[in-house]
Amino acid sequence: MDDKLFDNNYNIENIKNNSVNTIATNCLALTVRKEYRLTITKHFFKKSIKLSIRVALSLLSLNFLNLFI
């Protein structure tokens, strides 16, 4: 009888430990996911700003060249 009680207590503690580990793992996964999304967003804005600057410089240079034609 005592062995069964010990086994049940052990199982309950084991379940609690697993749930704590699962919560910590999920938090880490969410943090990594959030950082990845922020990195993608940052990369997108950098690319769009660079492209806008290139287009603006191209327009300026073409307009400047058209002055001489």
MIMILUM-621807 format. One record per residue: residue in three letters; chain; x, y, z of N, C-alpha, C, O, CB in turn. Coordinates in nm, 2 decimals. Glycine has a CB too. Example, Ala and Ser with C-alpha at 12.3 -4.5 7.8 and 13.67 -1.06 7.14 Angstrom:
<pts>
residu ALA&chaine A&nu 1.32&nv -0.57&nw 0.78&cau 1.23&cav -0.45&caw 0.78&cu 1.32&cv -0.33&cw 0.78&ou 1.42&ov -0.33&ow 0.85&cbu 1.13&cbv -0.45&cbw 0.90
residu SER&chaine A&nu 1.28&nv -0.22&nw 0.71&cau 1.37&cav -0.11&caw 0.71&cu 1.29&cv 0.00&cw 0.79&ou 1.34&ov 0.11&ow 0.80&cbu 1.41&cbv -0.06&cbw 0.57
</pts>
This chain:
<pts>
residu MET&chaine A&nu 0.08&nv -0.12&nw 0.00&cau 0.00&cav 0.00&caw 0.00&cu 0.09&cv 0.12&cw 0.00&ou 0.06&ov 0.22&ow -0.07&cbu -0.09&cbv 0.00&cbw 0.12
residu ASP&chaine A&nu 0.19&nv 0.12&nw 0.08&cau 0.28&cav 0.24&caw 0.09&cu 0.35&cv 0.26&cw -0.05&ou 0.38&ov 0.37&ow -0.09&cbu 0.38&cbv 0.23&cbw 0.20
residu ASP&chaine A&nu 0.38&nv 0.15&nw -0.11&cau 0.45&cav 0.16&caw -0.24&cu 0.36&cv 0.23&cw -0.35&ou 0.41&ov 0.31&ow -0.43&cbu 0.49&cbv 0.02&cbw -0.29
residu LYS&chaine A&nu 0.23&nv 0.20&nw -0.34&cau 0.14&cav 0.26&caw -0.44&cu 0.13&cv 0.41&cw -0.41&ou 0.13&ov 0.49&ow -0.50&cbu 0.00&cbv 0.20&cbw -0.43
residu LEU&chaine A&nu 0.13&nv 0.45&nw -0.28&cau 0.12&cav 0.59&caw -0.24&cu 0.24&cv 0.66&cw -0.29&ou 0.24&ov 0.77&ow -0.34&cbu 0.10&cbv 0.60&cbw -0.09
residu PHE&chaine A&nu 0.36&nv 0.60&nw -0.27&cau 0.49&cav 0.66&caw -0.31&cu 0.49&cv 0.68&cw -0.46&ou 0.53&ov 0.78&ow -0.51&cbu 0.61&cbv 0.57&cbw -0.26
residu ASP&chaine A&nu 0.44&nv 0.57&nw -0.53&cau 0.44&cav 0.58&caw -0.68&cu 0.35&cv 0.69&cw -0.73&ou 0.38&ov 0.76&ow -0.82&cbu 0.39&cbv 0.44&cbw -0.74
residu ASN&chaine A&nu 0.23&nv 0.71&nw -0.67&cau 0.14&cav 0.82&caw -0.71&cu 0.20&cv 0.95&cw -0.68&ou 0.19&ov 1.04&ow -0.76&cbu 0.01&cbv 0.80&cbw -0.63
residu ASN&chaine A&nu 0.27&nv 0.97&nw -0.56&cau 0.33&cav 1.10&caw -0.53&cu 0.45&cv 1.12&cw -0.63&ou 0.46&ov 1.24&ow -0.68&cbu 0.39&cbv 1.10&cbw -0.39
residu TYR&chaine A&nu 0.52&nv 1.02&nw -0.66&cau 0.63&cav 1.04&caw -0.76&cu 0.58&cv 1.08&cw -0.90&ou 0.63&ov 1.17&ow -0.96&cbu 0.71&cbv 0.90&cbw -0.77
residu ASN&chaine A&nu 0.47&nv 1.01&nw -0.94&cau 0.41&cav 1.05&caw -1.07&cu 0.36&cv 1.19&cw -1.07&ou 0.37&ov 1.26&ow -1.17&cbu 0.29&cbv 0.95&cbw -1.10
residu ILE&chaine A&nu 0.30&nv 1.24&nw -0.96&cau 0.25&cav 1.37&caw -0.95&cu 0.36&cv 1.47&cw -0.96&ou 0.35&ov 1.57&ow -1.03&cbu 0.17&cbv 1.40&cbw -0.82
residu GLU&chaine A&nu 0.47&nv 1.44&nw -0.89&cau 0.59&cav 1.53&caw -0.89&cu 0.65&cv 1.53&cw -1.03&ou 0.70&ov 1.63&ow -1.08&cbu 0.69&cbv 1.49&cbw -0.79
residu ASN&chaine A&nu 0.65&nv 1.41&nw -1.09&cau 0.71&cav 1.40&caw -1.23&cu 0.62&cv 1.48&cw -1.33&ou 0.68&ov 1.55&ow -1.41&cbu 0.71&cbv 1.25&cbw -1.27
residu ILE&chaine A&nu 0.49&nv 1.48&nw -1.31&cau 0.40&cav 1.55&caw -1.40&cu 0.43&cv 1.70&cw -1.38&ou 0.43&ov 1.78&ow -1.48&cbu 0.26&cbv 1.52&cbw -1.38
residu LYS&chaine A&nu 0.44&nv 1.75&nw -1.25&cau 0.46&cav 1.89&caw -1.23&cu 0.60&cv 1.93&cw -1.29&ou 0.60&ov 2.04&ow -1.35&cbu 0.46&cbv 1.91&cbw -1.07
residu ASN&chaine A&nu 0.70&nv 1.85&nw -1.27&cau 0.83&cav 1.89&caw -1.33&cu 0.82&cv 1.90&cw -1.48&ou 0.88&ov 1.99&ow -1.54&cbu 0.94&cbv 1.79&cbw -1.29
residu ASN&chaine A&nu 0.75&nv 1.80&nw -1.54&cau 0.74&cav 1.81&caw -1.69&cu 0.66&cv 1.93&cw -1.74&ou 0.69&ov 1.99&ow -1.84&cbu 0.67&cbv 1.68&cbw -1.74
residu SER&chaine A&nu 0.56&nv 1.97&nw -1.66&cau 0.48&cav 2.08&caw -1.70&cu 0.56&cv 2.21&cw -1.69&ou 0.55&ov 2.30&ow -1.77&cbu 0.35&cbv 2.09&cbw -1.62
residu VAL&chaine A&nu 0.65&nv 2.22&nw -1.59&cau 0.73&cav 2.34&caw -1.57&cu 0.83&cv 2.34&cw -1.68&ou 0.86&ov 2.45&ow -1.74&cbu 0.81&cbv 2.33&cbw -1.44
residu ASN&chaine A&nu 0.89&nv 2.23&nw -1.72&cau 0.98&cav 2.22&caw -1.83&cu 0.91&cv 2.26&cw -1.96&ou 0.97&ov 2.33&ow -2.05&cbu 1.05&cbv 2.08&cbw -1.85
residu THR&chaine A&nu 0.79&nv 2.21&nw -1.98&cau 0.72&cav 2.25&caw -2.10&cu 0.69&cv 2.40&cw -2.11&ou 0.70&ov 2.45&ow -2.22&cbu 0.59&cbv 2.17&cbw -2.11
residu ILE&chaine A&nu 0.65&nv 2.46&nw -2.00&cau 0.62&cav 2.60&caw -2.00&cu 0.75&cv 2.68&cw -2.03&ou 0.75&ov 2.77&ow -2.11&cbu 0.57&cbv 2.64&cbw -1.86
residu ALA&chaine A&nu 0.86&nv 2.64&nw -1.97&cau 0.99&cav 2.71&caw -2.00&cu 1.03&cv 2.69&cw -2.15&ou 1.07&ov 2.78&ow -2.21&cbu 1.10&cbv 2.65&cbw -1.91
residu THR&chaine A&nu 1.01&nv 2.57&nw -2.20&cau 1.04&cav 2.55&caw -2.34&cu 0.95&cv 2.63&cw -2.43&ou 0.99&ov 2.69&ow -2.53&cbu 1.02&cbv 2.40&cbw -2.38
residu ASN&chaine A&nu 0.82&nv 2.64&nw -2.40&cau 0.73&cav 2.72&caw -2.48&cu 0.76&cv 2.87&cw -2.47&ou 0.75&ov 2.94&ow -2.57&cbu 0.58&cbv 2.70&cbw -2.43
residu CYS&chaine A&nu 0.80&nv 2.91&nw -2.36&cau 0.84&cav 3.05&caw -2.35&cu 0.97&cv 3.08&cw -2.43&ou 0.97&ov 3.19&ow -2.50&cbu 0.87&cbv 3.09&cbw -2.20
residu LEU&chaine A&nu 1.06&nv 2.99&nw -2.43&cau 1.18&cav 3.01&caw -2.51&cu 1.14&cv 3.01&cw -2.66&ou 1.19&ov 3.09&ow -2.74&cbu 1.28&cbv 2.90&cbw -2.48
residu ALA&chaine A&nu 1.05&nv 2.92&nw -2.70&cau 1.01&cav 2.91&caw -2.84&cu 0.94&cv 3.04&cw -2.88&ou 0.96&ov 3.09&ow -2.99&cbu 0.92&cbv 2.79&cbw -2.86
residu LEU&chaine A&nu 0.86&nv 3.09&nw -2.79&cau 0.79&cav 3.21&caw -2.82&cu 0.89&cv 3.33&cw -2.83&ou 0.87&ov 3.42&ow -2.92&cbu 0.68&cbv 3.24&cbw -2.72
residu THR&chaine A&nu 0.99&nv 3.33&nw -2.75&cau 1.09&cav 3.44&caw -2.75&cu 1.17&cv 3.43&cw -2.88&ou 1.19&ov 3.53&ow -2.95&cbu 1.18&cbv 3.43&cbw -2.63
residu VAL&chaine A&nu 1.21&nv 3.31&nw -2.92&cau 1.28&cav 3.29&caw -3.04&cu 1.20&cv 3.33&cw -3.16&ou 1.24&ov 3.40&ow -3.25&cbu 1.33&cbv 3.15&cbw -3.06
residu ARG&chaine A&nu 1.07&nv 3.29&nw -3.16&cau 0.98&cav 3.33&caw -3.27&cu 0.96&cv 3.48&cw -3.28&ou 0.96&ov 3.54&ow -3.39&cbu 0.84&cbv 3.26&cbw -3.25
residu LYS&chaine A&nu 0.95&nv 3.55&nw -3.16&cau 0.93&cav 3.69&caw -3.16&cu 1.06&cv 3.76&cw -3.22&ou 1.05&ov 3.85&ow -3.30&cbu 0.90&cbv 3.74&cbw -3.02
residu GLU&chaine A&nu 1.18&nv 3.71&nw -3.17&cau 1.30&cav 3.77&caw -3.22&cu 1.31&cv 3.75&cw -3.37&ou 1.36&ov 3.84&ow -3.44&cbu 1.42&cbv 3.71&cbw -3.15
residu TYR&chaine A&nu 1.27&nv 3.63&nw -3.42&cau 1.28&cav 3.60&caw -3.57&cu 1.19&cv 3.70&cw -3.64&ou 1.23&ov 3.75&ow -3.75&cbu 1.24&cbv 3.46&cbw -3.59
residu ARG&chaine A&nu 1.07&nv 3.72&nw -3.59&cau 0.97&cav 3.81&caw -3.66&cu 1.03&cv 3.95&cw -3.66&ou 1.02&ov 4.02&ow -3.76&cbu 0.84&cbv 3.81&cbw -3.59
residu LEU&chaine A&nu 1.09&nv 4.00&nw -3.55&cau 1.15&cav 4.13&caw -3.54&cu 1.26&cv 4.14&cw -3.64&ou 1.28&ov 4.25&ow -3.70&cbu 1.20&cbv 4.16&cbw -3.40
residu THR&chaine A&nu 1.34&nv 4.04&nw -3.65&cau 1.45&cav 4.04&caw -3.75&cu 1.40&cv 4.05&cw -3.89&ou 1.46&ov 4.12&ow -3.97&cbu 1.54&cbv 3.91&cbw -3.73
residu ILE&chaine A&nu 1.30&nv 3.97&nw -3.92&cau 1.24&cav 3.98&caw -4.06&cu 1.18&cv 4.12&cw -4.09&ou 1.20&ov 4.17&ow -4.19&cbu 1.13&cbv 3.87&cbw -4.07
residu THR&chaine A&nu 1.12&nv 4.18&nw -3.99&cau 1.06&cav 4.31&caw -4.00&cu 1.17&cv 4.41&cw -4.02&ou 1.16&ov 4.50&ow -4.11&cbu 0.98&cbv 4.35&cbw -3.88
residu LYS&chaine A&nu 1.28&nv 4.40&nw -3.94&cau 1.39&cav 4.50&caw -3.96&cu 1.45&cv 4.48&cw -4.09&ou 1.49&ov 4.58&ow -4.16&cbu 1.50&cbv 4.47&cbw -3.85
residu HIS&chaine A&nu 1.47&nv 4.36&nw -4.14&cau 1.53&cav 4.33&caw -4.27&cu 1.44&cv 4.39&cw -4.38&ou 1.50&ov 4.45&ow -4.48&cbu 1.55&cbv 4.18&cbw -4.29
residu PHE&chaine A&nu 1.31&nv 4.38&nw -4.37&cau 1.22&cav 4.43&caw -4.47&cu 1.23&cv 4.59&cw -4.48&ou 1.24&ov 4.64&ow -4.59&cbu 1.08&cbv 4.39&cbw -4.44
residu PHE&chaine A&nu 1.23&nv 4.65&nw -4.36&cau 1.24&cav 4.80&caw -4.36&cu 1.38&cv 4.85&cw -4.41&ou 1.38&ov 4.95&ow -4.49&cbu 1.22&cbv 4.85&cbw -4.22
residu LYS&chaine A&nu 1.48&nv 4.78&nw -4.38&cau 1.61&cav 4.81&caw -4.43&cu 1.62&cv 4.80&cw -4.59&ou 1.66&ov 4.89&ow -4.65&cbu 1.73&cbv 4.73&cbw -4.37
residu LYS&chaine A&nu 1.56&nv 4.69&nw -4.64&cau 1.56&cav 4.67&caw -4.78&cu 1.47&cv 4.78&cw -4.85&ou 1.51&ov 4.83&ow -4.95&cbu 1.51&cbv 4.53&cbw -4.82
residu SER&chaine A&nu 1.36&nv 4.81&nw -4.79&cau 1.27&cav 4.91&caw -4.86&cu 1.33&cv 5.05&cw -4.85&ou 1.31&ov 5.12&ow -4.95&cbu 1.13&cbv 4.91&cbw -4.79
residu ILE&chaine A&nu 1.40&nv 5.08&nw -4.75&cau 1.46&cav 5.21&caw -4.74&cu 1.58&cv 5.22&cw -4.84&ou 1.59&ov 5.32&ow -4.91&cbu 1.52&cbv 5.24&cbw -4.60
residu LYS&chaine A&nu 1.66&nv 5.12&nw -4.85&cau 1.77&cav 5.12&caw -4.95&cu 1.71&cv 5.13&cw -5.09&ou 1.77&ov 5.20&ow -5.17&cbu 1.85&cbv 4.99&cbw -4.93
residu LEU&chaine A&nu 1.61&nv 5.06&nw -5.12&cau 1.55&cav 5.06&caw -5.25&cu 1.49&cv 5.20&cw -5.28&ou 1.51&ov 5.25&ow -5.39&cbu 1.44&cbv 4.96&cbw -5.26
residu SER&chaine A&nu 1.43&nv 5.26&nw -5.18&cau 1.37&cav 5.40&caw -5.20&cu 1.49&cv 5.50&cw -5.23&ou 1.47&ov 5.58&ow -5.32&cbu 1.29&cbv 5.44&cbw -5.08
residu ILE&chaine A&nu 1.60&nv 5.49&nw -5.16&cau 1.71&cav 5.58&caw -5.18&cu 1.77&cv 5.55&cw -5.32&ou 1.80&ov 5.65&ow -5.39&cbu 1.82&cbv 5.55&cbw -5.07
residu ARG&chaine A&nu 1.78&nv 5.43&nw -5.36&cau 1.83&cav 5.40&caw -5.49&cu 1.74&cv 5.46&cw -5.60&ou 1.79&ov 5.52&ow -5.70&cbu 1.85&cbv 5.25&cbw -5.51
residu VAL&chaine A&nu 1.61&nv 5.44&nw -5.59&cau 1.52&cav 5.50&caw -5.68&cu 1.53&cv 5.65&cw -5.69&ou 1.53&ov 5.71&ow -5.80&cbu 1.38&cbv 5.45&cbw -5.65
residu ALA&chaine A&nu 1.54&nv 5.71&nw -5.57&cau 1.55&cav 5.86&caw -5.57&cu 1.68&cv 5.91&cw -5.63&ou 1.68&ov 6.00&ow -5.71&cbu 1.54&cbv 5.91&cbw -5.42
residu LEU&chaine A&nu 1.79&nv 5.84&nw -5.61&cau 1.92&cav 5.88&caw -5.67&cu 1.91&cv 5.85&cw -5.82&ou 1.97&ov 5.93&ow -5.90&cbu 2.03&cbv 5.80&cbw -5.61
residu SER&chaine A&nu 1.85&nv 5.75&nw -5.86&cau 1.84&cav 5.72&caw -6.01&cu 1.75&cv 5.83&cw -6.07&ou 1.79&ov 5.88&ow -6.18&cbu 1.77&cbv 5.58&cbw -6.03
residu LEU&chaine A&nu 1.65&nv 5.87&nw -6.01&cau 1.56&cav 5.98&caw -6.07&cu 1.64&cv 6.11&cw -6.08&ou 1.63&ov 6.18&ow -6.18&cbu 1.44&cbv 5.99&cbw -5.99
residu LEU&chaine A&nu 1.71&nv 6.14&nw -5.97&cau 1.79&cav 6.26&caw -5.97&cu 1.90&cv 6.26&cw -6.08&ou 1.92&ov 6.36&ow -6.15&cbu 1.86&cbv 6.28&cbw -5.84
residu SER&chaine A&nu 1.97&nv 6.15&nw -6.09&cau 2.07&cav 6.14&caw -6.20&cu 2.01&cv 6.14&cw -6.34&ou 2.07&ov 6.21&ow -6.42&cbu 2.16&cbv 6.01&cbw -6.18
residu LEU&chaine A&nu 1.90&nv 6.08&nw -6.36&cau 1.84&cav 6.08&caw -6.49&cu 1.79&cv 6.23&cw -6.53&ou 1.81&ov 6.27&ow -6.64&cbu 1.72&cbv 5.99&cbw -6.50
residu ASN&chaine A&nu 1.73&nv 6.29&nw -6.43&cau 1.69&cav 6.43&caw -6.45&cu 1.81&cv 6.52&cw -6.48&ou 1.80&ov 6.61&ow -6.56&cbu 1.61&cbv 6.48&cbw -6.33
residu PHE&chaine A&nu 1.92&nv 6.50&nw -6.41&cau 2.04&cav 6.58&caw -6.43&cu 2.09&cv 6.56&cw -6.57&ou 2.14&ov 6.65&ow -6.64&cbu 2.14&cbv 6.55&cbw -6.32
residu LEU&chaine A&nu 2.09&nv 6.43&nw -6.61&cau 2.14&cav 6.40&caw -6.75&cu 2.05&cv 6.45&cw -6.86&ou 2.10&ov 6.49&ow -6.96&cbu 2.15&cbv 6.24&cbw -6.76
residu ASN&chaine A&nu 1.92&nv 6.46&nw -6.83&cau 1.83&cav 6.51&caw -6.93&cu 1.84&cv 6.66&cw -6.95&ou 1.80&ov 6.71&ow -7.05&cbu 1.68&cbv 6.48&cbw -6.88
residu LEU&chaine A&nu 1.91&nv 6.73&nw -6.85&cau 1.93&cav 6.87&caw -6.87&cu 2.03&cv 6.89&cw -6.99&ou 2.02&ov 7.00&ow -7.05&cbu 1.99&cbv 6.93&cbw -6.74
residu PHE&chaine A&nu 2.12&nv 6.80&nw -7.01&cau 2.22&cav 6.82&caw -7.11&cu 2.18&cv 6.77&cw -7.25&ou 2.25&ov 6.79&ow -7.35&cbu 2.34&cbv 6.75&cbw -7.07
residu ILE&chaine A&nu 2.06&nv 6.70&nw -7.26&cau 2.02&cav 6.65&caw -7.38&cu 1.93&cv 6.75&cw -7.46&ou 1.88&ov 6.72&ow -7.57&cbu 1.94&cbv 6.51&cbw -7.36
</pts>
